[in-house]
Amino acid sequence: MALVKMKAISIGVLMVVLFAHLGLIEAEIYIVTLEEDPVVSYQGGVHGFEATASETDEKIDVTSEAVISYARHLEKKHDMLLGLLFKGGTYSKLYSYRHLINGFSVHATPEQAETLRRAPGVKSVERDWKVRRLTTHTPEFLGLPTEVWPTGGGFDKAGEDIVIGFVDSGIYPLHPSFAAHEAERYGPVSKFRGKCEVDPDTKRSFCNGKIVGAQHFAKAAIAAGAFNPAVDYASPLDGDGHGSHTAAIAAGNNGIPVRLHRFQFGKASGMAPRARIAVYKALYKLFGGFVSDVIAAIDQAVHDGVDIINLSVGPNSPPAATKTTFLNPFDAVLLSAVKAGIFVAQAAGNGGPFPKTILSYSPWITSVAAAIDDRRYKNHFFLGNGKVLAGMGLSPASHLNKTYTLVAAKDAMLDTSVTRFSPSDCQRPEVLNRKLVEGKILLCGYSFNFVVGSASIKKVSETARSLGAAGFVLAVENVTPGTKFDPVPSSIPGIVVTDVRNSLELINYYNGSTPRDWTGRVKSFEANGRIGNGLRATLHKSAPQVALFSARGPNIKDYNFRDADLLKPDILAPGALIWAAWAPNGIDEPNYAGEAFAMISGTSMAAPHIAGIAALIKQKHPSWSPAAIKSALMTTTTTINRAGRPLQAQQYTGSSEEITLVTATPFDYGSGHVNPQAALDPGLIFDAGYSDYLGFLCTTPGINPHEIRNHTRSPCNFTMGHPSNLNTPSIAISHLVGTKTVTRTVTNVAEEETYTITARMAPSIAIEVNPPAMTLLPGASRKFSVTLTVRSVTGSYTFGQVTLKGIRGHKVRIPVVAMGYKR
């Protein structure tokens, strides 16, 4: 069988070579990794260079002669290898990766890629793949102004001198959220060495003291033919909106008024309003981005000396050559970033509410799920027959003491209008009769074109306004039940009736009140109604809730979707209806085209909440490792909502796909919803470093040790025993047979304290902890064990938790998940 397989591969290679010679296969982008150590792990003793890696997991000193010389050596080796193998002009090297992985990105033919695979010293050659984007009130919801910022000197000190790197779609530097005011001048950050590109049009630097670094990475996008300089901008300028939004959530200035259409929707602030922003643009408007560009951006961010990286991006799909989720160039680079002392927050993904949709898999990354906070926007449409229909629309009310005639767009079409344009979605005012619409409420249809096409509520508002309408109402038609609707600001009264049944009632009322002649032409418009005030938000005690779109566990260890012994997501943070800065030229959300602020949703918005709060922790505890910061965030979370009940998650109800609420589990929220005040003083931490993560990889079933050595340059000589023994603030056992004991080590980061340890689990699995209590001096570490025993096999996961309660008031909690099997 092996011979047959090998023969098939050989024939495949010959076909690729033949087609390449015939010009039938175009060049593609490949990520090539080499055997020599990158800067982050080079121990010295080879080629006469000094060691560049530290014995502990900490930042690289990129200014040292050793680092500069060794990095230059690696780049020369990359150029030498390509020059020896190929004729000049037949390939294009895009990037040299030197700090986190040793390799390069090259635009080459499949034949050349095959030659590289066979070359001495080459570990892997993988075809590049794409990534996608994965967002006011949340600082108050999280208690930052009253409970957190005052402890560090107030909002004008919160995050001071901490640099957050954003690998995203760039930034709009003129936005007030990123302004550097004379009265609040930012001094230099001596530890940061980032570059500031100059705007090619204005010749002005993108940096201003608040923004301390701004670079763009597009070589792979250009080589692939996906980059359009007219709309993508060959600079750090944000042509999308997404990057400005995420940067403002984490580190935007405090107290920036959010104004749209003459209305103010509160004031916006980042989680760490004095943190600095370093921009690494690697995402673009229409196509997302390429891993080659993203890796180059991350490598540069670590070189520059950022403290934290925010990644609101995730893979479209796994790389073709990778068998495990944990070992691919993208996650391997992030492992090296953590080795260099960088905390990484990554969006968990927007594939919810379905299981196994997580796009952030690895233990060294903090994977962030999205929650709905307590603010809700609702509106109502009052029919002339007395019925009241609930809907959504951030707009003022129509005149309170007056009803307005309803005119459907399909009945206001001009005779000269071109039939290929559908008038019902109200996107084109020129196809509608102003005389029929003026002073009335325009009735439009909300169809699939709003969900997957180019239609937008903003255009409906502009159409109604240009025709002199008193307002507009959109009736939802033929949209899949469960479709998610967000409120959209409008300058005139407007509402979307989101429930299909209510929309049908509205349409039936209109049709029944609109007499027509035998040809179907309207005789008179007699239906009427008025629009309520949608500008006021209401606060709900049922918050937080896990958002419908937020990706769910269980985590997977390979792309055959086998479960991993690692809980993901890690933590829950606000990610729904988040007000933050926007790029006026951004097109990611057509409803906010040309605006300075946007209210959007996604785990992309949840990740920067965690990145910003991590900056506050880093500011207070500058020597803490990424794992320590992650532990502080996770062990202090809450699984209770504001009403004192267990967290709930949005979910679909059976085949009807209507949205309902169910009791949430760790596969929805990880450890729970973030609690910034408690995270600053966690009491105990679960620390881990590079060698621990290698131990996790080496004990995970199905991962070839040779593959681990290929990516990490380290042999599997670690004695962790089982991946569930990785010292994370959670416990996950995907295949529990009989009894299993796992260990954890806690370190006291507070004063001397005695803790009692308790555990609880659903009845199908018994849980015990040992010892039941322990006393720790400041800085001391102690181990404890957790023993799980299968009592009955249920065919599903069982959930529980371990709690360490200190006599000084600290409470440390970690979730436990396990699936029991028969012996």
N, C-alpha and C positions, 0 to 999 in steps of 0.2 A: 504493500500500500504506500509506503514511504517513497519507493522508487517511482511509482505512478504519479504521486503528488509532485515530486521533484521534476519529473519530465514535463508535467503540465506547466509548472512555473517557468521552466527553461523555454518552452515553446512560446509562452506569454511574453517573455523578455525579448525573444527573437522577433516577435510580431511588433513589439514596441519599437525596437531598433529599426526594423524595416520601414515602418510607417514614418518614423522620424526622418530617415534618409529620403523618403519620397515627399517629405514636406506635408504629410497628412496629419501630423500631430504638432500643435503649437507649443511653444515654451510655456512653462508654468513656474510657480514660485515654490521653492523647497527650503525647508529648515534643516540644516546640516549640523549635527553635534559631533565633536571630536573628543578623543580620549584624554588629552591633557586636562588638568584641573583648571577651572576658572579662578579668577582672583579670590572669590569668597572662600575657596577651600584649598588653595595652594599652600602646602606646608614647607616648601623650599627643598633644596637639595638636588634640583634638576636644572640642568643648563646654566648653573652658576648663579641663579637668581635667589634673593632672599625670600623668606616666607611672607606671604601677604595675608594669610588667614590667621585670625586670633584663636586662642584656645577656647575662649568663651564665645557665645553667640552675641556679637555686638557689631556696631557699624564699622565699615571699612574706612580706613584713612586714605582716601583717594589722592591726597596731596603728598603722600610719602613717595620717596624715590623708588622704593621696592614695588609699589603698586603701579606706578607709572611705567616703569621699565618692563614689568611682567605683562601688563596689558598691551604694551606696544609690541612685545615679543609675540603674543598670541595673534594679534592682527596681522603681523608679518607672515606668520605661519599660514593663516587663512589665504592670504594673497599668493603665497608661494605654492600652496597645494593646487589652487585653481589654475595658476600660471603653468604648472608642470603638466596638468591633465588636459587642458584645453587651449585652443588657439584664441588669442585676444580678439574680442569683438563677437565671439560666439556665445557669450554669457554676460550676465551683469550681476556683480555682487551688490546687494542692497544694503546689508548691515553686517558688521562684525559684532558678535556678542562676546564679551570678555569678562564681565564682572560676576554674573549670576550663573550663566552657562558658558561653556567654551564652544563656539560655533559661529555660523553665519547664515544669512538668508541669501539665496541666489535665484535669479531668474534664468532658467536653463531648460533644455529639452529633456524629455523623459530618458533619452539615450544618455545624456550627460549625467542625469541623476543616477542612473544605473552604474555608470562608471565610478561615480563618487561612492556609492554603496560598497563597491569592491576595493576601494582604495585603502591602503594601510593607514591606521590611526583614525578612521571614521567609525563612529559608534552607530549613528542612525541618520537616515535621510527620510524626512517626512514631508509630504506635499502640504502646503499651507492650507488652512481652512479659515472660515469666517467666524467673526463674533458679532453679537448684536447687543443693542441697548437693553438693559434689564430694568416731587418728585414730582409764623405767623402765629399759627396757633400752637404748634407743637412744643415750643419752649415752655409755655405756660402749662400745657397738659403734662409735661414731664417734670415740672417743678423747678426748672432751671433758674428763673429770675429770683425766686423766693428762698430756695433751699440749697442751691449749688453755687451759683455765681458769687453770692455774698461771702462764702467761705474762702474764696480766692481773691478777694479784693474788689468784687463787682464785675459787671459785664465788660468794663473797659480794661480788665486784666485777664478775662477768661480765655485761656488758650495762648496767652502771650508767648511769642517766640517758638511755638510749635508749628512745624511746617507739614501741611497735608498735601500730598501729591494726588492729583486727579487725572487718571487715565480715561479720557472721555472725548467729547466732541469740541473741546476748546472752551473759550470764555469770551464774554462781551465785556471788555475792560472798562468801558465808560459807564457801566451800571452803578448806581449809588450803593448797592450792596458790596461793591468791591472798591469803593473810593477810599483814598488816603487823605483825610482832612488835615489841614495845617494844624488845627488845635489838638489833634490826636495823632501826631506824627509817629510813624513807625521807624524805629532805628534799624540798623543792619542786623542780620542774623549771621553771626560769624561762622557758625558750623555749616551753613548752606552755601553751595557752590554752583547753583543753577544758572543757566543762561537765559537771557531775555531777547527774544527775536523782535525785530522792528517791523511794524506794519508797512508792507510794500507800497501802500497808497499814501498814507499820511506821514510816513517816515518817523513815526513816534514809537517809542518802546511800549511793549505790552505790559511792562512792570511799573509799579508805582509805590512800592513799599508794602502795601497790602498783598499785591501779587508780586512774588519774589522770583518767579521763574515762569517762562512761557516758551514752549517749543512745540513743533509739530512733526509728525512722523507719517509719511505717506508714500515711501518708496515702493512698498509692495502694492499699494492701491494703484499707483501710477503704472507699475510694470504689468499689472493685471488688466489695465485698460479701464478701470472702474472710476478713476479720479477725473472729475470735471472742474478745472480751476475756476470756472465762472461761478459755480455755486458752492464748491467745497472749500475754496480759499486756501491757497498755499501759505498758510500762516496759522498761528494759534487762534485766530478769530473764530468764534462759534457761529457757524452757519446753520445750526440745528436747533439749539435751545437747551438740549439735554445737559450739556456740560456746565453751562451757567447755572442751571437749576440745582444740580447736585453740589456744586461748589458753594452756592449760597446757603443750602441747607446745613452743610457742615460748618462753614466758616464765614458766612455773610455778616456784614456789619449789623449792629443792633439797632432796632427801632426805625427801620426804613418803611415809610408809609407805602402800603400796597394800593395803588390807584388804577382803576380801569373805568373808562366811560364816565368820568366825572364822579364815580363812586369810590369810597375808600373801604377796603376790606381788612382793616386792622393794620398792624405793623409787623414786618418780617424781621427775623433774626436767625443767624446760624447758631448751632449748638455751642460752638466755641468762637464767639464773635471777634476775638483778637488773634486768632490763629492766622498764620500766613498761608497763602495759596500758591502752589506750584502747578502749572498747567502742562500736561503732556498729551497733546491732541493726537489721537490715533483712530477716532471714529468720525464718520462723515455722513452727509445728509441721506443719501439714497440707498447706500449699500451696507451700512454698518462699518465693518472694518476687517482687517486681516491680522491673523495671529502674529505674523512677522513684524508688523508695525507695532502691535501691542507689546510684544516682548522687548523690542527696542526701546519703547517708552518706559517700561518698568525698569529695564536695565539702567537707563539714564537717570531715572528717579532715585534709584538706590545710590548710584554714583554721586548724585548731587547732594545727598544727605537729607532726604525727607525723613520725617519721623513716622508718618502714617501714609498708607496708600489706600485710596478709595477706588474700588472697581465696580462700577455699575454696569458691567458687561459680562457676558458669558458666551460659551461656544454655541454656534448654530447646531453643530453635531460633533461627535468625536473625530479626531484624526484617523484616517483609514488604517494606519499601521499600528495604532495603539490598542492594547488588549485590556488595560486597566484604566480606571478613571484617574488614579493617583499619579500615574507616570506618563505624562505627555510634556512637551516642551513648555506649555503654558503653566501647568501646576508645578513643574520642576523649577521654573524660574521663581515662582512664588515661594517655594521651599527655601531657595537660596536667599530670597529677600528676607524671610523670617530669620534665617541664620545670620544675616547682617543686622538683625535687631529691629526690623521694620514690622509694625503691626499692619495687617492687611484685612480690610473689610470688603466683602464681596456680596453683591446681590444674589439671593438664592435662586432667582428665576421666576418667571411669570406663567408657569405651566399649570398652576392649580385650577381647581381643587383636586386634581387627580394625583394618585400616589406615584412615587418614584419619578417625580418631575424635577428634582433638585439638579441645578447646574453648577453648584459649588460644592465639591465633594470632599476635599482633602482636610485632614485634621489641623494642618498649620494655618488654615484660612478661617476667619470668622465669617460664617455664612448667615446672612440676615434675611429673615422672613418679614412680610409686610402686614401691619395691623391697621385697622380703622380706628381713628381716635374718637373723641366724644362729640365732635362737631358735625352736624348734619344740616344740609340745605334742602328745604322742601318748598313747594308752591302749590297753588290750587287754581283751577279754572272753573268759574261759576257759570253754568249754563242758564239760558233764559227760562228753562222749564223747572228751575229750582235745584237741579242736581249739581253736586260739587265733585269734580274729578281731581284727584291728586296728581301731581306732576313735579317737574324739576326745571328750575330756571333762575339764574342769578340776575334778576331784573327788577326794576321798579313796578309798582302796580299800575294798571290803567286807572283812569279817574274813578275814585271810590263810589261816587254816587251816580255812575252812568254805565249803561251797558252799550255795547257796540255791535253793529251788524257783522255777521260772519260771512266771508266770501272765500270759497275754495279756489285755490290757484287754477285748478283744471277748468273752472267756470269763468276765469278772468283772462283766458288766453286770447291774445290778439289774433285776428284772422290771418295776418301776414306772418305769424310766427312759424318758424321752421319745425316741422313735426319731429325731427330727430332729437330735438331738445325737449326733455320731459319738464313740463311746467310745474308738476306737483311737488318737486323737491325745493322749489323757490330759490334756485341758485342763480337764475338769470333774469334780472328785472326787465330786460328789453323784450321778453316774450309775453309779458303781462300787461293788461290794460290799466293804466294809472287811474282813469276815471272811475273804474269799478272798485278799485282797491282803496283809494284815498279816504282817510278818516274811518276805515273799517279794520276789523281784525282779520288778517290773512291766514287762512287755514291751509297748511302744507302737510305733505306726507313724509314721514321719517322711514326710509327704506334701507336696504343693504348698502346703498351708495354712501350712506353716512358712516357705515361700519368699516367697509373695505375699499370704498371708492374715494372720490375727491370731494364729495359734498361735505359741507360743514354748517353748523348752527350759526357761526359768525356770518357766513354768506347769506343765510336766511334773514338774519337781523339787518344786514346791509341792504338786501333786496326790499324788505318791508319799509325800511327807513327812506330809501330813495323813492319809493312809490307813495310816500305820505301816509302809510298805514298807521293806525293807532296802536298796533301791536301784531303779534303773530302767535299761532299755536301749531305745534307739530303733533300729528297723530301717528303713533307707531304702527306701521303696517308691514306684514310679512318679514319680521325680524325674529330670529330664533328666540324662543323663551329662554330667559336667563341672561340675555344680553345685558352687559353692564353699562349703565348710564351715569355720566358725571355731569354735575351742574356746570353750565357755561355762562359767563357774564354776557350781558346784552345791554346796549345803550337805550333800547326802548323796551316796553313791556313784552315779554315773551315767555313761553313755557313749552316743555315737551311732556306730553301725556304718555308716560313710560309704560303703563300697563296696557297690554293689547286689548283686554276686555273693556277698559275705560275708553280706549281709542275707538273701539267699535261702537260704543254707546254715543260718543261724540259724533261720529260719522252718521249713525242712524238718525240722531236728532237733527243734524244738518240736512240730510236728505229728506226727512219727513217734514221739514219746515221750509223747503225750497221748492215751490211749485214750478213745473216745467211744461212746455208745449209738447205737441206730439213728436217733434224732432229731437227732444231732449234739451232744448235751449231754455235757460232759466227765465221765468217771467218776472220774478221778484225775489230778492234776498230777505228772508224773514227770520232766519235763525240769528240769535244774538247771545252775547256773553261778556264776561269781564275777567281780567287777569289779576290774581292776587299779588301781594308783595313777597318776592323771593329773596330779598337782600338780607333778611335776618336769619342768622344761624341759631339752631337750638342745640343744647348740650344734653347728651344722653349718658346715663349712668351705666348702661350696658357695655360701655367701652372699657378697655380695648377689645376688639374682636379680630380674629384672623381673616384677612381679606380673601375674597373668593379666588382672585388670580394668583395668590402667593403659592409658590411651589411647595410640594409636600414630600416628606420622607415616605418610606425608609430610604436611606442612602444606599447607593449601589457601589460595589467594588469593581465591577467590570461592565462592559457594554453588552453582556448577556443578561443584565439586570438581576444578577445575584446580589443578595443583600450583604452589606458590609457590617462589621462589628464596630460601627461608629455612627453615633447619632447626628443627623443633620435634618433641618437647619440647626444652628447653634442658638439663635436668639431672635426675638421678635421686637420690631420697632415700628413707629408710625411710617406708613407708606401709601396712604390713600388720601386723596384730595389735599395735597400739600401745596400751599402757596409759597412761591420762591421766585427768584429772578429768572428772567427769560431774555433771550436775544431777540431784538426786534426784527432781525432778518431770519429768524429761525423758522423752519417749516416742519419740524417734527410733529407739532400739534396745529393743524390748520385753524382751529378755533381761536388760537392765540397769535396768529400771524400779525406782525407789526406791533405787538404789545411788549411792555417791559416786565410784566409778571405773568405767571401762569399757575394754574392749580391743576396738577396732574397726579397720576397714581402709578405705582409700580414698586417692585422691590428695589429698583434703581433709586427710589426716594428713601427707602428704609436704610440702605447701606450707609449713606452719608450722615444719617442721624447717629449711627454707631461710630463712624469715623470721627465725628465731632466730639462725641462724649469720650471716646478714647483719647482725644487730644487733651481733654480736661484731666483725665487720669494721668496721662504722661506728664503733664505740667506739674501735678502734685507729687508724682512718684517717678522722677526722671530716669531712675536706674532699673525700673521694672522691665522684664522681658515681654515680648509680644504675648507669650502664653500667660504670663501673670496678669496682663491687662485684660486678656480674653476671659480668664478665670474670674476676675473681679466683676466683669460685666455679667457673666453667666450665673454665678452663684448667688447673686443678690436680686435676681429677677422676681417677678410676681406671676403667679398663675391664677390670680383672683382679679375680677374686674371691679369697677368703681362701685358697683352695687353689692359687693361682697360675695359674689357667686363665682364658680369656676369659669375660666375663659371659654368663650364659644368661638366657633369657626363657621364662616359661611360655606355652604355646601349645596350641591344640587339635590333635588328631591326626585329620586327614581328617574323614570323615562320622561317625565314632564319637564325636566330641567328648570324647574322653578327654584329660586334661591330660598334656602331655609337656614336655620342655625342649629348646629349640633355641638355637643360638648367637645372641646378641643383636646388634642393629645400632644405629646412631645413631637410627633411627626409633623404637627402643624406649627408649633411654636418653639421647638427646641427646649431650652431651659425655662423659657417664659418671657414676659415682656420686660424690657429694660427699665431699670430704676436708677437714674443717675446719682441721686444723693447717696444711696446705699453703696453703689459701685466705687465711690471715692474712698470708702472705709469698709472693705469687705471682711476684715478680721483674719481670714485664712485665704490662701491661694493654692491652686493646683498648678505647679510650674512644670514646664517641659521645654526641651531644646532640640537641636538638630539631631543628636544621637538618639533621642527618644522617638522621633519621627522615623528615623531609619529602622529602629527596632520594630515599629508598627508595620512598616512596609515588609520587613523581612519575615514577619510572622503571619502576614495575611495570606491565607490559602489562595493558590492560583497565580501568585506573582512569581515569576521566574527570577531567582537571585541574580542571574546574569543581566536581566533587564534592569534591576535595581542598580547594579554596579555601573551599567551603561549610563544611567541618568545621574548618579550621585558620586561616582568614582570611589565608592566605599563598599567594602565586602560585608557580607551578612554575618558578623561575629558578635551580634547583640543577643542577650539572653532575656528577652521580655516574656517568652513563653507563649503568649497569645495576644492578638491585637487589642483585645478588650482590656489588657493591663496598661495600655497607654495612659499616662497620668492626665487625662482630660476631666473636666468638671461634668461628666456624664458617663453613664455605663450602658453599653449596648451589646447584647449577645444574640446574634441572629439564628444560632442553631444550638440551643441548650438541651443537652441530653443528660439525664440524671442530675448530678450536683456539680457546680463549678464555683470556684472561689477566685475573685479578682482583688487586686490590691490598689490602693491609692495612697499618695503621700501629700500631706498638707503642710504648708509653711506659715508660721504666724507672722503677720506683718503689722501687728498691733502690740499692745502691752500684754503682759502675762495673763493668760485666761484659761479657765477650765471649761471644756466642752463635753456635753453629753451627746452621744450618737444614737440616733434612732432610725428605723427604716420601716416602710410599709409597702405592700405590693398587693395586687389583686389575688384572690384565693388560689388561682391555678398554679402559682409559683410561690414557694416559701422564700423568705429573705431573712438573713441574719447578719449582724455586724459585730465586729470584734476589733478592739475592745469597746465596751459600752461607754467609756468616758476616758478623757486624757487631758493633761495639763501641758501647755506649751509656753515656754519662755519666749521673749521677743526674738525673732529670727530663727527659732528652732523649728525643726521638721519632724513629723511623726507619721508612721504608716498605720493604716487600718485596712481591714479586709471586709469584703462583702460576699456572702455565700448565697447562691441561688439554687433552689432545688425544685425540679418539676414535680408537681402534685397531680396535675391532670393535663392532658393534651387537648387544647381547644382549637388548634388550627389557625390561631391568630396571635398577635403580639399582646403581651401583658405589660402594664405600665405601673410604675411605682416611683419612690424617691427615697434618698438618704438625706437626713437632716442633721447638721451639727449645730447645736445651740450653746452659745457661750454665756457665762454668768455675767459678763459685762454688756450683754445685749446684742452681740453679733449673731447672725443667723445665716448659716451657709447651707444651701440646698442644691443637690444634684439629681437630675432625673435618671431613672433606670428603665430600660426597655429590654424585653427578652421574648423569644419565641421558643416554646417548649416542644420537644419531640420525644417519641418513645425510644427506649433503649434498642 
